[in-house]
Amino acid sequence: MHRYERLFRPRTIAVIGGGAWCANVVEQCEKLGFKGDVYPVHPSKSEIRGVTAYPSLEALPDVPDAAFIGVNRVATVEIVRALAERGAGGAVCFASGFREAMSEMADGGDLQEALLAAAGEMPILGPNCYGLLNLLDGAALWPDQHGGVPCERGVAIVTQSSNMAINLTMQKRGLPIAYVVTAGNQAQMGLSDIGMALLDDPRVTALGLHIEGIGDLAAFERLAHKARALGKPIVALKIGASDQAQAATISHTASLAGSDAGARALLRRLGVAQVSGLGALLETLKIFHVNGPLASNRIGSMSCSGGEASLMADLGLHHDVAYPPLNEGQAVALREALGPKVALSNPLDYHTYIWADRDAMTACFAAMMTGDLAIGCVVLDFPRADRCDGAAWMLVIDAVEAASAASGRPIAILSSLAETMPEEIAVVCTERGVLTLSGLEDGLAAIAAAASVGAAWVRPVPPPLMMPEQCVTDPELVGEAAAKQQLAASGVVIPQQVRAASPDRVEEAARTLGGRVVVKGEGLAHKSEAGAVVLGLTSPDAARAVAERMAADSYLVEQMISGAVAELLIGVVRDPAHGFVLTLGAGGTLTEILKDTTSRLLPVVEEDLREMLDELKIAPILAGYRGGAAADTKAVIECVMAVQAYAMANAKRLEEVEINPLICLPDGAMAVDALIRIGANDE
């Protein structure tokens, strides 16, 4: 039996406390048809909502599998201790005032530690959470209203916000929800622990997560790998991209949100779909529940309106989806189904010639799906049942079901608005195995998200993440010359360079290097902005004159590198929440303006780097734009792998390493500026 089995799938539930919150728990169990025993516990009340109450835990007829503790925070600790001593299966700790409230209550952290000690090995949810809904078995350790209904099979949702959990249960999108669990402070059971337990239930088809912060990176990695092994995909709504959201997260959950780039890189690496809104979260879960991950992002769009076809095409520009042109086979089959008057394309406006003709619609939809597509979308908005007759619309469902069966590929019925996909229609379609998506924006976002998991799952399982063991204290900035020498020892190619203490020495260094040189004043992280970099000096005298004008404490004289195809930035930064984040981007002085970057978590392999380079807007330049020379991609990749080798060798101390720019040449790649921030060497 799984450690959390009794808590999540209880046969007996104790409800401890006498307030309205506890009465609601009893009521919700009744409404969901919980077939086990519910034991209210209160020292003076004889019954709660008509159910016999017991004066103490000791008076209960048996040890409860699960308990909802609805008393104040101090009493919660003692009740948890008593439940653990009796061998209870687990508890929901509803009370607040623990670690999340340390700014208001000085003892909040100590009280949370006391709670953990009292629980021992007994699982606890929270504190500061609403608990859980098991809609498969009718168990509601839940102190409020909710919109959940019993189901036999469905998705699980875990959130760090109890109020958002309530809102998600109120959905009218036809999504069967098996579990809703709120994590609260995650004092003992983290988001990943909860997710692992829920995936173990064979009736759960997919997992949805609302994430404010990932406390245990290794556990989250294990969760993602388990989901992949079980074929149960995960979709996450990760907040914290904005400065305001990160501040709110830290104050609300006492967890570290981390960088948005790090979070996105983590989810992508682990094959977890990422969405940016609650609607897209629910729609992605619907795809996963009915069809699982999608093989690609290639869509066949069909509608009986030119306006809808155009809107689908336009919205596709804002989502990672593609409408491939029709192939010859599709065109022939569609022409046969639609006749000569319809202009054939993808997205397709099939007009209304075949409306209300089930067989003709089936032939049209099946013809579209003969192409290289992962999913078809039939745009369809159902009329209001209280004012209109929707009989003809029901024929479309039959046609979609038949065409999907004939083609062996999923076809979704996609409404333009969420309001025009009635819940009763969505429920019936889901039961028939027909996917419905509510609203074009959320639907397309969900298709892109589901395709991202399909793409991730065909790749090999990534190597284990590099885990930052601790934050570096007081990292020091390594000077450019020394930074480049350290990177060169790991395999990074750097220009010939000479350090010089005075303008006279600069002149000597320029004469030694010969040809064109660069003179830099040392001691600045951003030398260009300070006027401390002068390029293309052709004589030792010119180099000396430049050094005299700079009046720096010391100088770096380097061989001038010309013939660049492009300039790149390579950076690795320690992200305490997600590991070490590698960023590639357009480099040089325009880095902040162009903001052309892509990120991954270390370690990476060469295939990852090829993908990253292809994702950049400057990828055409690197490939040789309009007949120009192409960059030596092999040399660029070797440089990035060398930076990774340096980072891995210094992982305990490294805070940041950056090359900007890396000069990409037709026959090599040269790091002409570098920055390292690193802690002291304890050894």
Secondary structure by P-SEA (a helix, b strand, c coil): cccccccccccbbbbccccaaaaaaaaaaaaacccbbbbbbbcccccccccbbbcccccccccccbbbbcccaaaaaaaaaaaaaacccbbbbcccccccccccccaaaaaaaaaaaaaccccccccccccccccccccccccccccbbbbccbbbbbcccaaaaaaaaaccccccccbbbbbcccccccaaaaaaaaaacccccbbbbbccccccaaaaaaaaaaaaaacbbbbbbcccccaaaaaaaaaacccccccaaaaaaaaaaacbbbbccaaaaaaaaaaaaccccccccccccccccaaaaaaaaaaaaacccccccccaaaaaaaaaaccccccccccccccccccccaaaaaaaaaaaaccccccccccccccccccccaaaaaaaaaaaaaaaaaacbbbbbcccccccccaaaaaaaaaacbbbbccaaaaaaaaaaaaaaaaaaacccccccccccccccbbbbbcaaaaaaaaaaacccccbbbbbccaaaaaaaaaaacccbbbbbccccccccccccccccccaaaaaaaaaaacccbbbbbcccccccbbbbbbbbbcccccbbbbbcccccccccccccccccccccaaaaaaaaaaccccccccccccccccaaaaaaaaaaaaaaaaaaacccccbbbbccccccccccccccbbbbbccccc
